[in-house]
Amino acid sequence: MALLRSTFAPRAPPRLRTIDRRVRARNRILFDPKEIDQSSRRVTLHSADSRAVHLTEVLGVRVGSSLRVGTIGVGRCDATVKRIDEDGSIEIALGAKDEGIETPEIDLLLAMPRPKVLRRLWAPLASLGIGRIVLTNANKVERYYFDSKALEIETIREELLRGLEQAGDYRIPQVGVAKRLPPIVDRLSGVLDEDDPDTNGFGWLLEGDSSWNLSADVLLLAHPGQAATSVAEALDDVKPNQRVLLAVGPEGGWTDYELYLLEKAGFRKVGLGSRTFTTDVACISLVSAVRERLQTWR
């Protein structure tokens, strides 16, 4: 007589509920200026704050421990742990002065990529030290990309801060959206001056001011092919502190008309050899190539 396995077989142990404990790389703890008591230069992090958890569980700080911190948009400084409460709250005393650094800015004019690609690009772009990121429409960009959650301000800011903390930087890039490419090109070519109030569908999402000036000293147009020069050659005569604007197209590439518009505005074609890359690989590789040529790795 066969035994019934459903009766006698041991039950599988219940699945344990897992808690997401992924470590976020924080090589510099960042504070919003509003969090800082300006008279005492102190900050209190509550126990539920992810930065407090990182300090206690990852860094294992104690009273008197030194920290590398920064004030968002202001500068970097050192700090000292002054108090750790029983509930896990931490009081931190910041150094007397935030020290900023000046580097030649690199801006990015990026044809709106797929939402999942964009979301994973925010942190690397921030860690590379981008000054301004302008997402623009293009012929081969799907219209629904502009309605994605990847453009939610909270999502953008959180991902950018993650990249800044990884790199030890403190400056959040400006982020803007242009739903039409020609007006951007008109601005760069001087057809529309900086005082013209007509933005034609452009707006800052994050850290932008009332203007939308995109002036730059060097305009580079990423486009693979034999006609493209290397980044090093295109920047051969660049001077210190000049601003570089790099235009990167959609994964389907710029159309002939878009290339014509951009080149007429003064963009020079650059490429990374004969290889064709995805948007995220192209952006990171090109920005790195510009940084290396300018020798602005700080």
Secondary structure, DSSP 8 states (H G I E B T S, - for coil): ----HHHHS-----------------SSEEE-GGGSBTTTTEEEE-TTSHHHHIIIIIS---TT-EEEEEETTTEEEEEEEEEE-TTS-EEEEE-S--B------EEEEEE---HHHHHHHHHHHHHTTEEEEEEE--TTS-GGGGGSGGG-HHHHHHHHHHHHHHHT-----EEEEES-HHHHHHHHHTSS-TT----TTEEEEES--S------SEEEEE--STT-B-HHHHTTT--TT--EEEEE--TT---HHHHHHHHHTT-EEE-STT----HHHHHHHHHHHHHHHHT---
